[in-house]
Amino acid sequence: MAEVAATITPLRGGKIRISWASVTESDTFGIANIEDLGGLFGCNLQITGTFGGASITIKGSIDGGSTFGTVKQGNTLGAAGYTAASFTPLQDMPTQIQPTHSGGTSESVNVYIEGLAVRQ
């Protein structure tokens, strides 16, 4: 089991992209710590790849990463998870972000979160 680290990429206009690439059913998602950026707002989420029955949920924390809760998708909780390729707006993001997955075989997914950094 490998932990797939988050890649944080600065974009134009103060935007940031956080990505986890080629995560399989035997991997875990690493925590993206964006505390130095003060969080993100105006976020979009895109999930691509082969799900193989997997469900992806986006979690967040503001207590240093010791407790994670589900991040809201628009005005509703995405608690049921994403089971197919998706593109959706998210509520403002906390300072620690970690996707999770459950189920799935022959899974290989990519998760991208993009938003405007609070501190620039």
Rosetta blueprint (number, residue, H / E / L):
1 M L
2 A L
3 E E
4 V E
5 A L
6 A L
7 T E
8 I E
9 T E
10 P E
11 L L
12 R H
13 G H
14 G H
15 K E
16 I E
17 R E
18 I E
19 S E
20 W E
21 A E
22 S E
23 V E
24 T L
25 E L
26 S L
27 D L
28 T E
29 F E
30 G L
31 I L
32 A E
33 N E
34 I L
35 E H
36 D H
37 L H
38 G L
39 G L
40 L E
41 F E
42 G E
43 C E
44 N E
45 L E
46 Q E
47 I E
48 T E
49 G E
50 T E
51 F L
52 G L
53 G L
54 A L
55 S E
56 I E
57 T E
58 I E
59 K E
60 G E
61 S E
62 I L
63 D L
64 G L
65 G L
66 S L
67 T L
68 F L
69 G E
70 T E
71 V L
72 K E
73 Q E
74 G L
75 N L
76 T E
77 L E
78 G L
79 A L
80 A L
81 G L
82 Y E
83 T L
84 A L
85 A L
86 S E
87 F E
88 T E
89 P E
90 L E
91 Q L
92 D L
93 M E
94 P L
95 T L
96 Q E
97 I E
98 Q E
99 P E
100 T E
101 H E
102 S E
103 G L
104 G L
105 T L
106 S L
107 E L
108 S E
109 V E
110 N E
111 V E
112 Y E
113 I E
114 E E
115 G E
116 L E
117 A E
118 V L
119 R L
120 Q L
